[in-house]
Structures are given as C-alpha cells and as structure tokens.
Amino acid sequence: MTTLQSAPSGARPASGSVSSFKAASRAETREQLSTATYDLLVIGGGILGISTAWHAAQSGLRVALVDAGDFAGATSSASSKLLHGGLRYLQTGAVKLVAENHFERRAVSRQVAPHLANPLTFYLPVYKGGPHGAAKLGAGVFAYSALSAFGDGVGHLLSPAKAAADVPELRTDGLKAVAVYGDDQMNDARMALMTVRAAVEAGATVLNHAEVTGLRFTRGRVTGAELKDRTDSTEFGVDARLVLNATGPWVDHLRRMEDAGAAPSIRLSKGAHLVLKRTSPWRAALATPIDKYRITFALPWEDMLLLGTTDEEFEGDPADVSVTDGDVTQILDEAAFSIRDQQLSRDLITYSFAGLRVLPGGPGDTSKAKRETVVTEGRGGMLSVAGGKWTTFRHIGRTVMNKLAALPGRPLAEDMEPVSRLPRKLPLPGIANPDAVAHRLLVDGGTPGPRMAADTARHLATHYGSLSFDIARLASEDPALAERIHPDAPEIWAQVAYARDREWAETADDVLRRRTTLTIRGLATDEIRGRVEGMLAGK
C-alpha cells in the first residue's frame, strides 16, 4: 500500500493532464515519522485535524497527521452533507454568526471547492398548526438570504402547487405556503480527502490506520506519541514540539493520557440519518420544522434521498455509536410531516449512519447548544480542539493557527507564517468547473475504446474535479478498470485503483463507504467487497 507525500506546494496539474503526485510506502512513511522531529503532530484525521494540518503546512511548519482509523472515518463522514449558514441560529439572534457561516459557505462552494460542492434550493413547508407561521418564515428566509448578500437569490414564499411540482412527494394536506432559501451540499468524505491531499501537497506527512497507544513526555511536557500501525501491528513513535488533540468524540480519552485526572470537557450528541432510494425526481430539498428549534431534512443526495437528523445526548463509547430501530422510526415519523408515505417505506432504505456532534460541556438540551469550537491547553502543554461544524472547517484551521502563534513563550511563532498572510481562499486540488470536466470526459473519455457513460463522467467530475483525468488515464491503460463496479452505480474500477494508490485506502470500507458511493447506495455486495479487497491486497 502507498501513502502520499508532497508535491511542490501549490502545484496544480493543468486541465486534462496527469497528476505528478508522488507516492511512498507505509513503511517509508513510518520511517519518516519516526526519524524526524515535527513542529506539530496532529492526532485525529477528522476535518478539524485535517484543516489544521493543511493551514499549518501552508504556514511553513513541519506537520504530521495521524488517525487511528480512516481519514474522515467517523463523525466527519456522518454529517448532513450541508454547507450552510445555519437558518435556526436566527431564532437566537446570532446574526453575526450566520453572516460568518455564509461567508465560509460561499468561499468553499465558489472559490475553494466548486468541484466538490453544489448549490441546493431548500423548501421550508408551512403547515396549518405548525410551529411557525408563513409570515415569520417568509421574513426569516428573506433575512437569511440578505445575510448571504442575496448570493443565492432572495428568500421568498412559494405556492404549494409550485413546490409540489418540484417535489412530487411533498405532502400537500394542510400546506399553507412554502418558504424558499438557498444553501450548498457536498459529499463530506470526498471533501475531507481532498483537504488531506491539499495538506500533503503543502508539505504535511500523513498516515491513517495508525493508533496512538501513548504520549511521549519531556520534562512533563507532551512531545510526541507512541503509535501502532493497525494494518500490520508495527509499533513506532513520533516526536513533535507541539501535539494537537483533534480526536473529536475521543478528545477526553486522549486528554486523560496527558493527565489522568483531566475533567470531562465535552458532551456528545448523536445524529442519525437514513439513505433511501427515490420514488420520483427531487428538484429541491425539504427543511421541515419539527418544533421551535429542530428541523428535519429531506435532501436529494448522490441520486438518493437523505433523511435526518436526530439530536440526542450520547454517553457511551463513541466507537459503539449506531442507528437503532428507534432512530429509524423517529426519522421516518418526522419526515412524514411533509413527505408522502410511498417515499418513506422501510423497503427503500439502502443505508443508515450515525455520527457524534462534539459540544462544549455543560447542562441543557443538546439541540439548543451552540456548535462552537473550543481550544484548550492541558497540563502537559497538549492543545485540544473540539466542536465546530463542517461549514467553517477553514475558519477553525485558522483559529487553531492563531492559538499556536499566541502560545506562552511563542514556541512556534518565529517558524510560521502569520495566518493573516496565508492565501485567504486557496483552492483544493482538482479545482475546475465540473461541467467542463464532464464534457471533456464525454468527448474523449481518456480511452481509445467506448466512450465514457454520461453518469460516470458527471460522477467523476463532481467528486474529483480535474483529477478525473488521472482516473480516465488508468481506465485507458487497462480496459478492465473502465468497467462499472456495479451496473446500478456510476463508479468504475479505476476509482478503486486510484483510491488504493493515491487516496490512502487500506480497507474495503475505506473504498466502498468513503471514496465511492457503493455502500450508501446499498450496492456493496459480498462479491464486490471481495474484489475490492483483492485489489487492495495486490497493491
């Protein structure tokens, strides 16, 4: 198996060209990690850790990033797949927060990763006897769009008939009006992987499936970590001037490695989702108010329908989080407020998943808690970052960097570029107009044989951007890789080879759940899983 090391910082392949991204074996990466001294060791490969590693590498620091599982293998690939301003925050008067979220949302979807995000129109149905009236919601979506400088149009009210034409499964009994607003959508796992690659291109060294078994100390200060490679049980260590704990739901577990008496700093909220086959076209998403604070979503996503989410306090082992039958019932019952029964059959469910939101410790209903980021310093000098939301992942990376620069004694400040001088909207790898990429793939497909199917070309363009041409080249060189993995999905076998050699995939789940959409479509059959495992073993 290969892991990826850095190409020249900021390098981008020309449209249609083949990437020169360099590869190294896991053994070579372990050797590099165990013999160098890093300025910053980031433990945790969720989006917060990834974003911090990306910004730290941009600033000139020598950065290492490790994760016990796969990159974005837990909470960061179990989100609602939204880049959004946070409509519900307007109820609490958090106008500045919504405006800041909108700025980050627009930056990601327009300048940073337009190939990985797409605009999505939301319909907010107003039913007789519902928690909010039409006038209130109409004013709310207008204010929401104003805080986005009307970049997604003007929030307004729509007639039930027009809304039902766009969403045939919309329940119209008692429907008084529909409020309309705009946000953005993504595939969170793909966005995270592209950010890992950006960090590597900027100089970071990364390794997934590498578990921290202990911390290293020098005169009472945390100066590294002991690790075990879960793929072959090889043990090694990493030395660093500073260690960042970005382990999400496990943040207190690592804090107790630093200080056995460390008090709990966070609480967890479980959010469950369902993925269903669609019974009709969906040209908009539904955001249905359940009560004064909660909204349930029905989102067209990856040719499927994504329903959720729940919000309940979770106190068990984060590794044991799962979707229960009660979660399924709750999600379907809440979706039934605005969706016809035929779309909510359990037989249509292809996949379910649950993630854990990390919230600041304290009392109160988790559904009302702020999704804020907290950075703390432990007794041994280890920094811990927790909380936040996907939309502001770049802002969180910059926030942590500012904290690093201001540490007592300023141990890293002289070696790092100030955050204010970093590129404000540096794009992720593969940036390109996905329509243009899909057109190129359809025109020549990168293969001398049959032209690439339209759904495959579109899928590649919106999940890899211009890096799609690397995958097309693989398919050209080996016709077997140009074949579909499953007849009902757009993915081709070249993506498995690419995931193995260029995207750190080690297990079948890495490939089928996070680098492709086979699992969420309910198409990860035993036969396909076996073939994927065979390709990974071939390396």
Backbone torsions as a table, in degrees:
resi	resn	phi	psi	omega
1	MET	NA	143.2	179.3
2	THR	-110.6	146.5	168.3
3	THR	-116.2	165.9	-168.5
4	LEU	-107.7	136.1	174.8
5	GLN	-112.6	178.0	-164.5
6	SER	-81.4	140.3	163.4
7	ALA	-90.4	174.4	178.3
8	PRO	-53.5	137.2	-177.3
9	SER	-56.1	131.5	176.4
10	GLY	83.0	-2.4	-177.1
11	ALA	-65.4	139.3	177.8
12	ARG	-137.0	129.6	176.8
13	PRO	-68.1	145.0	176.4
14	ALA	-67.1	154.1	-179.3
15	SER	-54.9	125.3	177.7
16	GLY	88.9	-10.3	-179.0
17	SER	-86.9	168.4	-180.0
18	VAL	-95.1	132.1	-177.7
19	SER	-63.4	144.9	176.6
20	SER	-100.8	21.4	-177.5
21	PHE	-56.9	127.4	-174.0
22	LYS	-87.1	152.6	-179.0
23	ALA	-122.7	150.7	175.0
24	ALA	-139.6	153.4	-179.8
25	SER	-74.2	162.8	175.9
26	ARG	-60.1	-39.5	179.8
27	ALA	-61.9	-42.2	178.3
28	GLU	-65.5	-39.0	179.0
29	THR	-66.0	-43.4	176.5
30	ARG	-60.1	-40.3	178.6
31	GLU	-62.1	-42.9	179.0
32	GLN	-64.2	-43.6	-180.0
33	LEU	-63.5	-37.6	-173.2
34	SER	-85.2	-13.3	-178.0
35	THR	-108.1	-18.7	179.9
36	ALA	-92.4	161.3	168.8
37	THR	-111.3	121.6	-175.0
38	TYR	-95.9	151.0	172.5
39	ASP	-69.6	-38.5	-175.6
40	LEU	-141.2	125.8	171.1
41	LEU	-107.6	117.8	177.2
42	VAL	-98.9	119.9	177.0
43	ILE	-102.7	114.4	-177.6
44	GLY	122.5	113.7	-177.0
45	GLY	-104.2	33.5	166.2
46	GLY	-80.9	-178.5	-172.0
47	ILE	-65.3	-30.0	178.6
48	LEU	-66.9	-45.7	177.3
49	GLY	-66.1	-40.9	179.7
50	ILE	-62.6	-46.8	-179.0
51	SER	-62.4	-41.0	178.7
52	THR	-64.5	-43.1	178.1
53	ALA	-61.1	-41.0	179.1
54	TRP	-61.4	-50.0	-178.4
55	HIS	-68.2	-37.3	179.6
56	ALA	-66.1	-40.1	177.4
57	ALA	-66.3	-39.6	175.8
58	GLN	-59.0	-34.0	-175.2
59	SER	-78.7	-4.9	177.6
60	GLY	101.3	0.1	178.2
61	LEU	-77.0	151.4	173.5
62	ARG	-85.5	116.6	-166.7
63	VAL	-123.0	138.3	171.0
64	ALA	-122.6	142.9	178.7
65	LEU	-132.0	126.7	178.5
66	VAL	-131.6	154.6	176.5
67	ASP	-145.1	143.2	-179.1
68	ALA	-69.0	-26.5	177.9
69	GLY	-118.4	-142.3	179.1
70	ASP	-89.0	156.6	173.4
71	PHE	-60.4	132.7	-176.7
72	ALA	56.2	30.6	-174.7
73	GLY	-79.4	-10.0	-177.5
74	ALA	-122.2	-113.7	-174.0
75	THR	-57.4	-37.8	-171.9
76	SER	-70.2	-13.4	172.7
77	SER	-112.9	17.3	-180.0
78	ALA	-124.2	33.3	-179.1
79	SER	-91.6	-176.8	175.0
80	SER	-85.2	7.7	174.1
81	LYS	66.1	27.1	-175.1
82	LEU	-111.9	142.5	162.5
83	LEU	-108.7	109.5	-170.2
84	HIS	-146.4	158.9	-179.1
85	GLY	-78.2	-23.9	-179.6
86	GLY	93.8	72.0	-176.6
87	LEU	-56.8	-37.8	-175.4
88	ARG	-67.8	-20.6	-179.6
89	TYR	-67.3	-21.5	177.8
90	LEU	-62.4	-30.0	-179.6
91	GLN	-63.4	-28.7	-178.9
92	THR	-95.2	5.6	178.6
93	GLY	79.5	14.0	-177.7
94	ALA	-83.0	61.7	-175.7
95	VAL	-64.9	-43.3	-179.4
96	LYS	-62.5	-39.6	179.2
97	LEU	-62.6	-44.2	179.0
98	VAL	-62.3	-42.5	179.3
99	ALA	-62.6	-41.8	178.8
100	GLU	-65.7	-41.1	177.7
101	ASN	-62.5	-41.8	178.2
102	HIS	-61.5	-40.6	179.0
103	PHE	-59.5	-47.0	-179.6
104	GLU	-66.3	-41.6	178.9
105	ARG	-58.6	-47.5	-178.9
106	ARG	-66.7	-39.0	179.9
107	ALA	-61.5	-45.3	-178.9
108	VAL	-66.5	-46.8	-172.6
109	SER	-79.7	-18.3	-178.5
110	ARG	-106.4	-44.2	-174.1
111	GLN	-110.6	-34.8	-173.6
112	VAL	-86.2	-44.4	-175.0
113	ALA	-147.5	56.8	177.9
114	PRO	-64.6	-18.3	178.0
115	HIS	-81.3	-10.7	-176.7
116	LEU	-117.2	-6.4	-179.2
117	ALA	-126.5	151.4	177.6
118	ASN	-141.7	144.7	179.1
119	PRO	-66.8	146.9	-178.7
120	LEU	-140.0	127.0	176.9
121	THR	-83.4	134.3	-179.4
122	PHE	-112.5	133.8	172.9
123	TYR	-107.2	127.3	-179.5
124	LEU	-112.2	97.2	-173.0
125	PRO	-72.4	141.0	178.5
126	VAL	-113.1	110.1	-178.2
127	TYR	-103.5	153.1	175.3
128	LYS	-59.8	127.4	-179.2
129	GLY	83.3	4.6	180.0
130	GLY	-73.3	173.0	-175.7
131	PRO	-71.6	-16.1	-178.3
132	HIS	-135.4	148.2	177.1
133	GLY	-90.6	166.1	-177.7
134	ALA	-63.4	-41.8	-178.1
135	ALA	-62.6	-42.7	-179.4
136	LYS	-65.0	-45.8	-178.8
137	LEU	-70.0	-35.8	176.1
138	GLY	-60.9	-44.9	177.5
139	ALA	-65.6	-36.5	-178.7
140	GLY	-65.5	-46.0	-179.1
141	VAL	-71.6	-28.0	174.5
142	PHE	-65.6	-47.1	178.4
143	ALA	-62.4	-39.3	179.9
144	TYR	-61.3	-46.0	179.4
145	SER	-69.2	-31.8	177.4
146	ALA	-64.3	-38.5	179.2
147	LEU	-68.8	-15.2	173.9
148	SER	-99.7	15.8	-178.9
149	ALA	57.0	30.4	178.5
150	PHE	56.0	27.5	-179.9
151	GLY	-69.0	-17.0	178.5
152	ASP	-114.5	22.7	-176.3
153	GLY	93.1	178.9	-178.2
154	VAL	-97.2	124.8	175.4
155	GLY	-60.2	135.5	-174.1
156	HIS	-155.8	177.8	175.8
157	LEU	-100.2	147.4	-176.9
158	LEU	-128.5	151.9	178.5
159	SER	-73.9	148.9	177.3
160	PRO	-56.0	-37.3	-178.0
161	ALA	-63.8	-43.3	-179.7
162	LYS	-66.9	-41.2	179.1
163	ALA	-63.2	-41.6	-179.3
164	ALA	-66.5	-27.9	177.1
165	ALA	-67.9	-34.3	179.7
166	ASP	-83.2	-30.2	179.9
167	VAL	-128.6	85.6	-175.2
168	PRO	-57.9	-24.4	-179.0
169	GLU	-86.2	5.4	178.4
170	LEU	-66.9	130.6	177.1
171	ARG	-76.6	124.0	-174.9
172	THR	-104.3	-7.5	177.9
173	ASP	-63.7	121.2	179.0
174	GLY	75.5	7.6	-178.7
175	LEU	-79.4	118.7	-176.9
176	LYS	-92.1	-40.9	-177.8
177	ALA	-165.0	171.4	178.2
178	VAL	-134.4	124.8	175.3
179	ALA	-89.2	142.2	-173.4
180	VAL	-121.2	134.2	173.3
181	TYR	-149.5	172.8	-178.0
182	GLY	-124.4	142.1	171.9
183	ASP	-143.6	-161.8	-178.6
184	ASP	-133.7	161.4	-175.7
185	GLN	-132.7	156.5	179.8
186	MET	-152.0	171.7	163.7
187	ASN	-98.8	107.1	-170.9
188	ASP	-61.4	-38.9	-179.5
189	ALA	-64.3	-41.3	179.3
190	ARG	-67.4	-39.9	178.2
191	MET	-62.1	-41.7	179.6
192	ALA	-64.5	-43.7	-179.2
193	LEU	-63.6	-39.5	177.6
194	MET	-66.1	-31.8	177.6
195	THR	-72.4	-36.1	172.3
196	VAL	-58.5	-46.2	-179.4
197	ARG	-62.6	-39.0	177.1
198	ALA	-61.2	-39.9	178.5
199	ALA	-63.9	-41.2	179.4
200	VAL	-66.8	-42.0	177.9
201	GLU	-61.9	-27.7	178.2
202	ALA	-84.7	-5.0	174.4
203	GLY	120.6	-2.7	-178.3
204	ALA	-73.2	151.3	172.6
205	THR	-105.8	128.4	-173.0
206	VAL	-129.9	149.2	176.2
207	LEU	-153.2	123.4	174.8
208	ASN	-95.2	174.5	-178.8
209	HIS	53.1	39.4	178.4
210	ALA	-126.5	104.9	-171.8
211	GLU	-88.1	134.6	173.8
212	VAL	-78.0	120.5	179.2
213	THR	-102.9	-11.1	178.4
214	GLY	-177.6	166.2	177.8
215	LEU	-105.4	152.0	174.4
216	ARG	-97.0	141.0	-178.8
217	PHE	-126.5	143.9	171.6
218	THR	-131.4	113.7	-177.7
219	ARG	50.3	44.9	176.0
220	GLY	82.7	-2.7	-179.5
221	ARG	-103.4	141.4	176.8
222	VAL	-72.5	121.1	-175.9
223	THR	-130.7	29.3	177.0
224	GLY	149.3	-166.8	-176.6
225	ALA	-150.7	150.4	170.6
226	GLU	-94.4	137.5	-175.5
227	LEU	-133.4	158.6	173.1
228	LYS	-130.5	125.9	176.8
229	ASP	-73.5	114.4	-176.3
230	ARG	-69.8	-14.0	-178.9
231	THR	-79.2	-27.7	-178.5
232	ASP	-144.5	7.7	177.5
233	SER	68.8	12.9	175.1
234	THR	-64.0	133.2	178.8
235	GLU	-104.2	140.2	-180.0
236	PHE	-159.2	177.8	-178.5
237	GLY	-140.0	165.0	179.7
238	VAL	-132.1	131.1	174.7
239	ASP	-99.5	139.7	-179.5
240	ALA	-151.4	148.3	176.8
241	ARG	-70.3	-29.3	-179.7
242	LEU	-146.2	141.4	179.2
243	VAL	-117.7	132.8	177.6
244	LEU	-111.3	123.8	177.1
245	ASN	-91.8	104.9	179.8
246	ALA	-123.9	46.3	-171.8
247	THR	-91.3	11.7	173.5
248	GLY	61.6	-123.2	-178.2
249	PRO	-60.0	-18.6	-179.2
250	TRP	-96.7	11.8	-173.0
251	VAL	-60.1	-40.1	-179.8
252	ASP	-72.4	-29.7	175.6
253	HIS	-59.5	-45.6	-179.8
254	LEU	-72.7	-34.3	176.8
255	ARG	-61.4	-33.6	178.9
256	ARG	-74.7	-20.3	170.0
257	MET	-68.5	-32.0	177.8
258	GLU	-77.7	-40.9	-175.2
259	ASP	-147.4	105.5	-175.1
260	ALA	-57.6	-23.7	-178.8
261	GLY	-96.8	11.7	-177.8
262	ALA	-62.1	130.0	179.7
263	ALA	-76.0	151.9	177.2
264	PRO	-56.3	138.9	-178.1
265	SER	-115.6	-11.6	-174.7
266	ILE	-135.8	168.4	165.3
267	ARG	-133.6	161.0	-172.5
268	LEU	-118.5	142.6	175.5
269	SER	-124.8	127.2	-179.3
270	LYS	-86.3	133.0	173.8
271	GLY	-122.0	116.6	-179.1
272	ALA	-103.9	150.6	179.5
273	HIS	-138.2	156.0	173.4
274	LEU	-122.2	145.3	172.9
275	VAL	-115.6	128.7	-177.6
276	LEU	-128.2	154.1	168.3
277	LYS	-68.6	146.3	180.0
278	ARG	-91.0	142.7	179.2
279	THR	-96.2	-7.4	178.8
280	SER	-162.1	167.7	178.0
281	PRO	-65.8	145.2	174.6
282	TRP	-122.2	112.3	-179.8
283	ARG	-100.3	7.7	175.8
284	ALA	-158.1	163.6	175.7
285	ALA	-98.3	157.8	175.4
286	LEU	-110.3	135.2	173.4
287	ALA	-125.0	100.0	-170.9
288	THR	-103.8	121.1	177.2
289	PRO	-64.6	130.9	177.0
290	ILE	-96.8	-41.1	175.0
291	ASP	-150.0	-161.6	-175.5
292	LYS	-62.2	-31.5	-173.5
293	TYR	-111.9	-28.3	-171.1
294	ARG	-99.9	146.2	175.4
295	ILE	-128.3	139.5	172.1
296	THR	-106.9	138.5	-175.8
297	PHE	-105.1	147.2	167.1
298	ALA	-130.0	108.1	-168.2
299	LEU	-119.7	123.9	169.2
300	PRO	-67.4	123.0	-173.5
301	TRP	-152.4	126.8	177.6
302	GLU	52.6	43.3	179.9
303	ASP	66.7	9.0	-179.4
304	MET	-119.9	-170.6	175.1
305	LEU	-123.9	125.1	-179.4
306	LEU	-104.4	123.4	-179.6
307	LEU	-115.2	143.4	175.3
308	GLY	156.1	179.8	13.6
309	THR	-131.5	167.3	172.8
310	THR	-89.0	170.6	178.8
311	ASP	-154.1	94.8	-179.2
312	GLU	-140.7	146.2	-178.2
313	GLU	-63.0	140.6	-178.4
314	PHE	-125.3	129.5	-175.5
315	GLU	-124.3	6.4	-178.5
316	GLY	-90.3	-164.8	176.3
317	ASP	-72.0	124.8	-179.7
318	PRO	-54.9	-28.4	179.9
319	ALA	-68.5	-16.8	-176.0
320	ASP	-98.3	4.1	-177.9
321	VAL	-62.5	136.3	-177.7
322	SER	-157.1	169.1	177.2
323	VAL	-90.8	122.5	179.6
324	THR	-95.0	168.3	176.4
325	ASP	-62.8	-33.0	176.1
326	GLY	-63.9	-37.3	176.4
327	ASP	-62.9	-45.2	-179.8
328	VAL	-59.4	-45.9	180.0
329	THR	-62.0	-45.4	-179.8
330	GLN	-60.6	-46.4	-177.5
331	ILE	-63.7	-44.8	-179.8
332	LEU	-67.4	-39.5	179.4
333	ASP	-65.2	-41.5	179.7
334	GLU	-70.7	-37.2	177.0
335	ALA	-63.4	-30.4	-177.3
336	ALA	-66.6	-14.3	174.8
337	PHE	-58.4	-32.9	-173.8
338	SER	-130.4	-1.1	-175.9
339	ILE	-122.7	140.0	-179.5
340	ARG	-65.9	151.7	-173.6
341	ASP	-60.0	-36.0	-174.2
342	GLN	-62.4	-26.8	178.7
343	GLN	-82.1	-11.3	-172.5
344	LEU	-109.5	19.6	176.4
345	SER	-66.8	136.9	177.4
346	ARG	-62.2	-24.2	179.4
347	ASP	-66.0	-18.2	-179.5
348	LEU	-86.4	-9.9	-177.8
349	ILE	-71.3	124.8	178.3
350	THR	-104.4	-22.9	-175.1
351	TYR	-164.4	153.3	173.0
352	SER	-140.2	151.0	179.4
353	PHE	-152.2	157.1	179.2
354	ALA	-137.7	142.3	176.2
355	GLY	-128.7	169.3	-178.4
356	LEU	-117.4	118.8	173.0
357	ARG	-77.7	137.0	178.2
358	VAL	-99.5	117.1	-175.8
359	LEU	-117.7	151.3	175.6
360	PRO	-58.3	143.1	179.4
361	GLY	-62.4	150.0	179.8
362	GLY	145.4	171.7	-177.8
363	PRO	-82.3	176.4	173.2
364	GLY	106.6	167.8	-179.3
365	ASP	-69.7	129.2	-179.0
366	THR	-63.5	-28.5	-178.7
367	SER	-68.6	-18.1	179.9
368	LYS	-102.1	-4.1	-176.4
369	ALA	-73.1	146.6	178.9
370	LYS	-74.6	140.9	176.7
371	ARG	-88.7	63.6	-175.7
372	GLU	-100.0	157.7	179.6
373	THR	-96.9	133.5	-180.0
374	VAL	-121.2	127.9	176.0
375	VAL	-114.7	122.3	-179.0
376	THR	-126.5	159.0	177.4
377	GLU	-117.4	130.2	-177.4
378	GLY	-88.4	178.1	-177.8
379	ARG	-59.2	-33.5	-179.2
380	GLY	-93.7	10.1	177.5
381	GLY	86.5	1.7	176.8
382	MET	-75.0	133.7	174.9
383	LEU	-88.4	143.0	175.4
384	SER	-125.6	131.7	177.7
385	VAL	-120.2	133.8	-177.9
386	ALA	-148.5	153.8	176.2
387	GLY	91.8	-167.0	-179.3
388	GLY	93.1	-175.3	-178.0
389	LYS	-142.6	159.9	-175.2
390	TRP	-56.8	-42.7	-173.7
391	THR	-54.7	-35.7	-173.6
392	THR	-102.7	28.2	-174.9
393	PHE	-61.7	-34.3	177.7
394	ARG	-69.6	-41.5	179.4
395	HIS	-62.0	-38.6	179.3
396	ILE	-64.8	-41.6	176.7
397	GLY	-58.6	-42.4	178.8
398	ARG	-68.2	-37.0	179.0
399	THR	-61.4	-44.8	179.2
400	VAL	-64.7	-39.7	179.3
401	MET	-62.9	-39.7	176.0
402	ASN	-62.7	-37.5	177.1
403	LYS	-64.6	-42.2	178.4
404	LEU	-60.1	-42.1	-177.5
405	ALA	-67.3	-25.4	-174.4
406	ALA	-103.0	9.0	-179.8
407	LEU	-60.6	148.3	177.1
408	PRO	-54.5	131.3	-176.2
409	GLY	83.3	-9.5	177.5
410	ARG	45.9	57.5	-174.3
411	PRO	-65.4	-26.6	-177.4
412	LEU	-112.0	-10.0	-171.0
413	ALA	-57.7	-40.5	-176.1
414	GLU	-71.9	-17.8	-176.9
415	ASP	-100.1	-0.2	-175.0
416	MET	-125.1	146.9	174.5
417	GLU	-72.2	134.0	177.1
418	PRO	-58.3	144.7	-179.4
419	VAL	-56.1	-36.7	-177.8
420	SER	-62.6	-18.0	-178.1
421	ARG	-102.9	-0.2	175.9
422	LEU	-78.3	154.0	176.3
423	PRO	-56.1	128.8	-173.2
424	ARG	-71.2	-34.5	-175.7
425	LYS	-134.4	52.4	179.6
426	LEU	-63.4	125.8	-175.6
427	PRO	-74.5	155.7	174.0
428	LEU	-80.2	156.8	179.4
429	PRO	-55.0	145.2	178.0
430	GLY	86.8	3.7	-176.2
431	ILE	-55.7	129.9	-179.4
432	ALA	-173.5	162.9	173.0
433	ASN	-73.7	115.5	-175.6
434	PRO	-61.9	-29.3	177.1
435	ASP	-64.8	-40.6	179.9
436	ALA	-68.0	-40.4	178.9
437	VAL	-64.1	-45.6	179.6
438	ALA	-60.6	-39.9	178.8
439	HIS	-61.9	-45.4	179.3
440	ARG	-60.7	-43.0	-179.9
441	LEU	-64.0	-36.4	179.0
442	LEU	-72.4	-34.3	-177.9
443	VAL	-68.8	-48.6	-177.8
444	ASP	-121.6	-21.2	174.9
445	GLY	64.3	-6.3	-177.2
446	GLY	72.9	4.8	-176.3
447	THR	-128.0	149.3	176.8
448	PRO	-81.4	-10.7	-177.1
449	GLY	-91.1	-146.0	-179.1
450	PRO	-58.9	146.5	-179.8
451	ARG	-66.6	152.5	179.4
452	MET	-67.0	141.7	178.7
453	ALA	-66.9	148.8	-175.7
454	ALA	-61.8	-40.5	-178.9
455	ASP	-69.3	-33.1	176.6
456	THR	-68.3	-43.5	179.2
457	ALA	-60.7	-43.3	-179.8
458	ARG	-67.0	-40.8	178.8
459	HIS	-61.1	-47.7	179.9
460	LEU	-61.5	-44.2	-176.4
461	ALA	-62.1	-35.6	-175.9
462	THR	-93.8	2.6	177.3
463	HIS	-121.7	-16.7	-179.2
464	TYR	-131.2	-15.3	-175.0
465	GLY	61.8	-137.1	-177.5
466	SER	-68.8	-15.0	174.5
467	LEU	-68.0	-10.3	174.7
468	SER	-56.2	-30.6	-177.5
469	PHE	-68.5	-27.9	173.4
470	ASP	-63.9	-41.2	179.7
471	ILE	-68.8	-40.7	176.9
472	ALA	-61.6	-36.5	178.0
473	ARG	-65.1	-40.6	176.6
474	LEU	-59.6	-42.9	179.3
475	ALA	-65.6	-32.6	178.7
476	SER	-68.6	-39.2	-176.7
477	GLU	-76.5	-25.1	-179.9
478	ASP	-139.3	101.2	-176.2
479	PRO	-55.4	-27.0	178.9
480	ALA	-63.8	-29.4	179.5
481	LEU	-77.5	-12.2	177.9
482	ALA	-84.2	-7.5	-178.9
483	GLU	-77.2	151.0	175.5
484	ARG	-66.7	146.1	174.7
485	ILE	-70.9	-42.4	175.9
486	HIS	-138.7	140.1	-176.3
487	PRO	-61.0	-21.4	-177.3
488	ASP	-98.7	9.5	178.9
489	ALA	-128.7	153.0	-176.6
490	PRO	-79.4	-14.5	-173.8
491	GLU	-67.6	150.7	176.5
492	ILE	-120.0	163.2	-175.0
493	TRP	-65.4	-22.7	177.1
494	ALA	-59.8	-28.6	178.8
495	GLN	-68.1	-31.0	177.1
496	VAL	-68.5	-45.1	177.1
497	ALA	-61.3	-40.3	179.4
498	TYR	-66.0	-42.4	178.2
499	ALA	-62.2	-38.8	-179.7
500	ARG	-67.7	-44.9	-171.7
501	ASP	-94.2	-22.1	-173.5
502	ARG	-125.1	-9.7	-174.0
503	GLU	-132.7	27.4	167.8
504	TRP	63.5	19.3	-179.2
505	ALA	-72.2	127.9	179.8
506	GLU	-115.9	-28.9	-176.1
507	THR	-123.6	165.4	177.5
508	ALA	-60.9	-38.2	178.4
509	ASP	-64.5	-37.8	176.1
510	ASP	-53.6	-43.8	-176.9
511	VAL	-77.0	-51.8	-168.7
512	LEU	-78.7	-28.0	-178.1
513	ARG	-95.9	-38.7	-170.5
514	ARG	-114.6	-23.0	179.2
515	ARG	-102.8	-15.3	172.1
516	THR	-134.5	-179.0	-178.7
517	THR	-111.2	17.5	-176.0
518	LEU	-61.9	-41.8	-177.8
519	THR	-67.1	-47.0	-176.6
520	ILE	-67.3	-22.9	176.5
521	ARG	-82.6	-5.2	-177.5
522	GLY	75.7	26.3	-173.8
523	LEU	-114.8	8.4	-179.6
524	ALA	-82.7	72.7	-177.0
525	THR	-69.8	164.8	177.6
526	ASP	-60.0	-37.5	179.6
527	GLU	-64.1	-46.3	179.6
528	ILE	-64.7	-43.1	179.0
529	ARG	-59.4	-41.4	178.7
530	GLY	-63.4	-41.9	179.0
531	ARG	-66.3	-39.5	177.7
532	VAL	-63.1	-45.6	179.3
533	GLU	-60.7	-36.4	176.8
534	GLY	-64.1	-42.5	178.1
535	MET	-65.5	-39.6	178.9
536	LEU	-66.4	-37.5	179.7
537	ALA	-69.4	-29.4	179.3
538	GLY	-69.3	-34.7	175.0
539	LYS	38.8	NA	NA
